Amino acid sequence: MIGSLQWLVAQCRFDMGFHVNVIQGESPPTIGTLIRANALVREFKRHGNFELVFRPVDFRKAGIVVLSDAALGNVAVCGSNQGDVVEKTYKQACYFVLVAEQSLLQGEQGLFNILDARSRRIPRVCRFTYAAETLSAEETLDCGQLARGLLALAQGRQLT
């Protein structure tokens, strides 16, 4: 069941990434894990008509936008987001990589499409929110650089 939900998250249900990641990371799994997983399946089914809409964006004039975020202390050592605040010592990070119209790049309204998204637990110990945010931003920058290089190639530009 978790593998099927993870596939959905990887393909198009980025909005559910945190919840699936937390369930998937619970170790050892318990009856509570199964109950939360079943509730998650019901939530997926409740929004069974969810769709991503990709708008036409002229890739010749587009740019790459990356967004990252991290939360300090929202996941317990066992992988669960359940429990007391003092038990939640691990961090969750996420990012989005977008291809965006020129107007959005200039701070105005504009269209964009999601190229990549991910939610994951940060494997390192972070004592401060800034450390978690920095680790999240580091991975986001790497993914953004890859997307930027691919877009540059599509636009016929030299990577150098």
C-alpha positions as CSV (number, residue, x, y, z in Angstrom):
1,M,0.0,0.0,0.0
2,I,2.8,2.4,0.9
3,G,4.6,1.7,-2.3
4,S,1.5,2.6,-4.3
5,L,1.1,5.8,-2.4
6,Q,4.7,6.7,-2.8
7,W,4.4,6.1,-6.6
8,L,1.4,8.6,-6.7
9,V,3.4,11.2,-4.8
10,A,6.4,10.8,-7.1
11,Q,4.2,11.2,-10.2
12,C,1.8,13.9,-9.3
13,R,0.5,14.1,-5.7
14,F,3.3,16.2,-4.4
15,D,0.9,17.7,-1.9
16,M,0.7,14.4,0.0
17,G,4.5,13.8,0.1
18,F,5.0,14.6,3.8
19,H,2.2,12.3,5.0
20,V,3.4,9.4,2.8
21,N,7.0,9.9,3.8
22,V,6.2,9.9,7.5
23,I,4.2,6.7,7.2
24,Q,6.9,5.1,5.1
25,G,9.6,6.0,7.6
26,E,7.9,4.6,10.7
27,S,10.1,1.9,12.1
28,P,9.0,-0.5,13.4
29,P,5.5,-0.2,12.0
30,T,2.7,-0.6,14.5
31,I,-1.0,-1.0,14.4
32,G,-1.1,2.8,14.6
33,T,1.0,3.0,11.4
34,L,-1.6,0.8,9.7
35,I,-4.5,2.9,10.9
36,R,-2.8,6.1,9.7
37,A,-1.9,4.5,6.4
38,N,-5.6,3.5,5.9
39,A,-6.7,7.0,6.8
40,L,-4.2,8.3,4.2
41,V,-5.6,6.0,1.5
42,R,-9.1,7.4,2.3
43,E,-7.7,10.9,1.9
44,F,-6.2,10.0,-1.5
45,K,-9.6,8.5,-2.5
46,R,-11.5,11.6,-1.2
47,H,-9.5,13.7,-3.7
48,G,-9.6,11.1,-6.5
49,N,-10.3,13.7,-9.1
50,F,-7.1,15.6,-8.3
51,E,-5.2,16.8,-11.4
52,L,-2.2,18.7,-12.3
53,V,-2.8,21.2,-15.1
54,F,0.2,22.2,-17.2
55,R,-0.1,25.5,-18.9
56,P,1.8,26.5,-22.0
57,V,5.0,28.2,-21.0
58,D,7.4,29.3,-23.8
59,F,10.6,27.5,-22.8
60,R,12.7,29.8,-25.0
61,K,11.8,32.7,-22.6
62,A,11.3,30.7,-19.4
63,G,13.5,30.4,-16.3
64,I,13.8,28.1,-13.4
65,V,12.4,28.9,-9.9
66,V,13.2,26.7,-6.9
67,L,11.4,26.8,-3.6
68,S,12.5,25.0,-0.4
69,D,11.3,24.7,3.1
70,A,12.1,22.7,6.2
71,A,10.6,22.2,9.6
72,L,12.6,21.6,12.7
73,G,11.4,18.9,15.1
74,N,8.3,17.5,13.4
75,V,9.2,13.8,13.1
76,A,10.1,11.4,15.9
77,V,13.1,9.0,15.8
78,C,10.8,6.1,14.8
79,G,9.7,8.1,11.8
80,S,6.2,9.1,13.0
81,N,4.8,12.6,13.3
82,Q,2.7,11.4,16.2
83,G,3.6,11.9,19.8
84,D,4.9,14.5,22.2
85,V,6.9,17.5,21.0
86,V,10.0,16.5,22.9
87,E,10.0,13.1,21.0
88,K,10.0,14.9,17.6
89,T,13.7,15.5,17.0
90,Y,14.0,14.9,13.3
91,K,13.3,17.4,10.5
92,Q,11.4,17.2,7.3
93,A,12.4,19.1,4.2
94,C,10.8,19.7,0.8
95,Y,11.4,21.4,-2.5
96,F,9.8,22.4,-5.7
97,V,11.5,23.1,-9.0
98,L,9.4,25.1,-11.5
99,V,9.7,26.3,-15.0
100,A,8.3,29.8,-15.1
101,E,7.3,32.6,-17.4
102,Q,9.5,35.6,-17.6
103,S,6.9,37.8,-15.8
104,L,7.0,35.5,-12.8
105,L,10.8,35.7,-12.7
106,Q,10.5,39.5,-12.5
107,G,8.2,39.3,-9.5
108,E,4.9,39.7,-11.3
109,Q,2.1,37.2,-11.8
110,G,2.8,34.5,-14.3
111,L,2.4,30.9,-15.2
112,F,4.6,28.0,-14.1
113,N,4.8,24.3,-14.3
114,I,6.2,21.9,-11.7
115,L,9.2,20.0,-13.0
116,D,10.2,18.2,-9.7
117,A,9.1,18.1,-6.1
118,R,10.2,16.1,-3.1
119,S,9.5,15.7,0.6
120,R,12.0,13.9,2.8
121,R,13.4,13.5,6.2
122,I,16.8,15.3,6.8
123,P,19.2,12.6,7.9
124,R,21.5,15.0,9.9
125,V,20.9,16.3,13.4
126,C,20.0,20.0,13.3
127,R,19.9,22.1,16.4
128,F,18.5,25.2,14.8
129,T,15.9,25.9,12.2
130,Y,18.5,27.7,10.1
131,A,20.5,24.5,9.9
132,A,17.5,22.5,8.6
133,E,16.6,25.3,6.2
134,T,20.2,25.3,4.9
135,L,20.3,21.6,4.3
136,S,17.0,21.8,2.5
137,A,18.2,24.7,0.4
138,E,21.4,22.8,-0.5
139,E,19.5,19.9,-2.1
140,T,17.1,22.4,-3.7
141,L,19.9,24.3,-5.3
142,D,21.4,21.1,-6.7
143,C,18.1,20.1,-8.3
144,G,17.6,23.7,-9.6
145,Q,21.0,23.7,-11.2
146,L,20.3,20.4,-13.0
147,A,16.9,21.8,-14.3
148,R,18.7,25.1,-15.3
149,G,21.2,23.1,-17.3
150,L,18.5,21.1,-19.0
151,L,16.6,24.2,-19.9
152,A,19.7,25.9,-21.2
153,L,20.3,22.9,-23.5
154,A,16.7,23.0,-24.7
155,Q,17.2,26.7,-25.4
156,G,20.3,26.0,-27.4
157,R,22.6,27.8,-25.0
158,Q,26.1,26.7,-24.0
159,L,26.4,25.3,-20.5
160,T,29.6,27.2,-20.0
